Amino acid sequence: MNTSGGSGRTGRISLADVASYLPGEPVPAEFHTGRTGEPDGLRDHPMFRFPRSRHHVCADETNTDMVERAVQPLIDRHGRDEIRGVDVLLVHSQLPDLPFVGAGTEVARRLGLNPEWLVDVANAGCASFVHMLKLARQILSTTDARSALICNAQSAAGQVFTQSEVRGLAQAAIPGDGCGVAYVTTSAGSTVLGIETRHVPAHAGDMTVALDDGRKYWEPGASQLRIGFTDSAVAKVLTRGNRLVPEVVTDLCNRLGVATDEIDALITNQPNRAFLRNWREALQLPAERHPNTFDDHGNLFGAAIPVVLDHALRSGRVKDGDLVVLGGFAHAGDFAGAAAVRWGGGNR
């Protein structure tokens, strides 16, 4: 576990701004729940209590398309030249558009960037924003790089979970698509106070995909890809998730010398309502200090943290001077992370 603080040659790294994009019109729950048959028998499980709506990418919409649209507000606020001048580009695509090729180079081409550092991040899943913020902080603190662009794109809902044999499963009604981006600098702004991360290799491989004919996902066949949920797998995920996020947030707060009930805004990934409730209760926070968009956007996977932060800022739920803590866990519990930010400095 690496828990180093946010200092470097500049003495401060700032989360300067965030923005987001949601594709298309809201898709109501009935799109999924109206399908006949419940072959997995998980519809009534707390983990699969569906949101009232979510957004889906259209058939020809790519991760790069969403990143480009999400970045536009940053360009509007900071200027095209400033965003084009970023030294570091970090991209996480929950569902890559192409095998072998990440989205990062195409994002750079589309936005007119020429970064010295370009990394497509494949791990850390729903908490990948925290992971990439830590990578950005390390690069900005130890090299001549001055700014970074972090991009989280999620496009699985409108592609994997709308398949004819998957659409009626309990798991299909939960995900939504969207993209969140962040601009990180060495200039004044919202100071990154600290980041706490932990990789849990013992849980690697516990998240699986299922194909009824037993083929590998890239082999030809008629069966449709879905997540391999079973009763025992769901129980493991719930137990780990309920523990990991409060633990990593508490450890971070202890290192910073603040109590968890001093957090002004807790921004987490949003797998389901049960996790959201259990996390804020464990951290002794009222619901109004734990913004989420689950009912409107569903589980946004890795895009959730930057999307929810953007919505909380636009709705006035995060203000200058607030202690903002970002936290989440990935997959079946193989990664967890939390970051603390003192919001302010006229970011927007």
N, C-alpha and C positions, 0 to 999 in steps of 0.2 A: 504494500500500500504506500502510495506517495502522497504526502499531504503538505508539500511545500507551499509557502505563502506567495503573494503576488508582487514581490519586489524584483527589481532588476536594475539595469543601468539608469533607467528613467525614474525609478522609485514609485511609479504608478502605471497601471494598465487600466484602461477605461472601456467599459461597454458603452460605446458612444451613442448607439441607436439600434432599434430593431424595427422590422416591418414584416408584413405577411400578405399572403394571397390565398384565397379559397376559390376553387374552380366551380363554375356553373351555378345553377340554382339549387337551393336545399332539396335533398331527396328525403321524402317522408319515410318513417319507419315501415309503413305498410308495403313499401317496395320489397322489403325482405319478409316481414312477418305475415304478409298475405299469401305467401307461397304455401301450398299444401304439404303436409308431412313434416315430422320432426324426427328424422332418423337418428340423430345423435342424443336425443332426450335431455339436452342441456338448457332448454329455453328458460326454465324457471330458476336456474342457478344464479346466485348473486353476481357472478362474474359476467353473466351474459344478459343482464337486464338492459335493454337497448335504449339508446337515446331517441328523442323524437325526430331528429333529422341529422343529416350529414351531407357532405358534398362529395361528388364523384368527378374524376377527370373524364373528359370526353374521349372518344376513341383514338383521336390522333394527338392528344395533348401529352407532352413529354415532361420529364423532370426539369429539363433545361427551360422549357416554356414557362413552367411555374416559377422557377428561380428568377428568370428575367422579369416576370410580372411582379414578383415580391420585392425585387431590388429597386423598382422604379421610384417608390416613395423616398428611398435613401438618396437616389440621384436628385430628386426634386428638392430635398432638404439640404443636401451637402454639395451638390454640383456634380456634373458628370465627370469632370476632370479629377476630382478628389476620389471618387469611387473607382475610376479607371486606374488610379495610381496606387491601389493597394498592393502591398508586397507579398501578402499571404492569402491564398484562397483555399478554404477547407470546405468540402462538400460531402454530405451524407445523403444517399438515395436509398430509401427503404426498399424499393423494388427497382433495380437498375433497368434502364431501357434496353440495353444491349448486353449480351454476354461478353466477357473479357474487358469491356471498356467502361470505366466510370464516367460520370457526368462532368467532372471537373474541367477537362480540357475544352469540352463543348461550351460550358458555361463561360469560360474565359474568352473563347472566340466570340460568342454572342454578345458579351458585355464589353468587348474591346479591352480586356485586361491583359497584362503581361507580367504576372506575378513571379517573383523569384522562387517562392515556395507554393507548390500546388499539390494538395493531398486529397485523394478520395478515401474517405474513412468507411470501412466496412463493418467495424465492430461497434459496440456500445448502444446499438438499437434505440430504444425509446429515451435513453439518457445521453445520446450522442452529442447533444448540444453542449452539455457540461464537459464531456470529453474533448470536444473541439475547442471550447473556450480555454481549457487547460493547455492544449497544444498551442493555440494562438498566444497565450500568455508566455509560454516557455520560449517560443520563437522570438516574440517581440522583446523579451527581457534579455536575450542572450546573443542577439545578432543586430545588424543595422536596420532591420525591418521596422517600420513605423506604424503600419496599419494592416488590418486583416478583414476579410469578408468571410463570414461563416454562413453556410447554406444548408438547411434541412428540408428535403423534399420527400413527400409521402404520396405515392400514387397507386398503392395496392388495392384500395377499396373499390375503385371503379374498374379494376382489371381482374384481380383474383376473386374478389368476393361477390361479383355479379355473374359469375359463370352459372350456367343453368342448373348444375347439380350441387352447387355450393350456396347459391343465393338463398335457399330456404333453411340452411343450417343456422343454429343459434349464433355461431361465431361471425356470420356474415353481416349481421345487423349492427355490429359494434363499430367497425372502422370507418373513418372518413379520410378524405384526401385534402391536402393543403401543403403550404410551404411557408417556412419562417426563415428570416435572414437577420444577421446582426453585423454591425460595423464596430470593430474593435480598434482602439488606437492607443498611442503612448501619450496623447494630449490630455488636457483636463476634461473631466466628465464624470460619469458614474464609475467610481473606483471599485475595481475587483478586490475585495478584502481578503479572500482566500478561497481555495478550492480543495475539496476532499473527494478522492476517488478510491474505489477498490474493485479489483478484478477478482472474481470467484471462480477459478478454473474447475472446481469440483462440480459446478452446475453446468459446465459447457456440454453441449449435446443434448440437454434435456428438452429443448425446443425442437420439434420435428415437424416435417411436412408429411402428408399422407397421400398416396395414390393407390386406388383400389386394385390395380393390376400389378402392383409391386415394382413397377419400372422406376428407374431413376428419372428425375424430373426433366432431363434433357433428351431422354429417349422417346421415340415415337410411340403413340398409343392413344387410346380414347378416354382414359380416366382423367378427372380434373383435379388439379392441385388444391389442397386445403391444408390448414394447420392440423397437426395430429393431436387434438385434444382428447384425453381420456379422463375419467373421474379421478384417478390417482395423479395424473399430471396436473390437473386443475388444482387439486388440493396442495400440491407442492408449490405451485406458483403463488397461490394465495398466502400460504404460510411465509414464504420467502419475501414476497413483496411487502406484506404487512410489517415485517421486521426490518428489511434492508433500508428503506427510505427514512424512517424515523431514526435509525441508528446513524446513518451517514450524516443526516442533518444535525443531529445532536452532537456528534463528534466534532463537526465543523464549528458549531456554536460554542462548544466548550473551549476549543482552541482559540477562538476569537474573544472569549471572555464575556459572552452574552447568553442570556437564557433563551430557550426556544420561544417562550411566550412574549419575547421582545421583538420577534419577527413581525414586520408590518405587512409584508406580502409574501406568501409562500406560493411559488409557481412550480408546479410539478407536471410530469406526464400524466395522462388521464385515461388509464385503461378501463375503469368502470367506477360507478358511484361508491361501491364498497371500499375500494382502496382510498378514494378521496376522503371519505368519512373517517376511515380508520387512521389515516396519516395525520389529519388535523387533530383528531382526538388524542392521539399518542403524543403530539407535540404541544397540546394544550392551546390550540388556536381556534378562535371562533370562525364560522363559515365565511364571514365577510372578509377575513384576512387570508383566505385561500381561494383566489379567483380560479374559475375553470370555465370551459366552454363545452363540456361534455354533452349536455342536452341538445346543443345546436350543431356541434361539429363531430361528435363521436370521439373515438380513440384515434388521435392523429399521429400515433407512434412517435418517431423522432422529431416531427415538426411541432409537437404539442407545446413544448416549453417556449420557443420563440413566438409562436402564434398566440398563446395565452398571454404572454408578457405584453405583446403588442396591443391586444384587446384591453388588457388591464390599464395600460397607459392611456389609450384613447378614451376609455370610459372614466378616467380620473381615479381609479382604484389604486394607482401607484403615483406618488407625489415626490417632489424634491425632498431629500432628507430621509426618505424611507429606507429601512433595512429590507432588502429584497433577497430572498433565498430561493435559488433554483435547485430542484432536486428530482431524482427519478431513478428507476432501475430498468434493466434491459432483459428481454427475452424471458427465460425461466429463472433469472436471478444470477446471471454470470457477470453482471457489472452493476454498480450503483455509484452515483456521484451527486455532489451538492456544491453549489457555488454561492458565495455571499457577495452582494453588491450594495454599496451605498449610493442610492439613486440621486442624481442631481447634476448640476452644472449646465443646465439649459440644453439638454440633449435634443429636445424636439421643439 
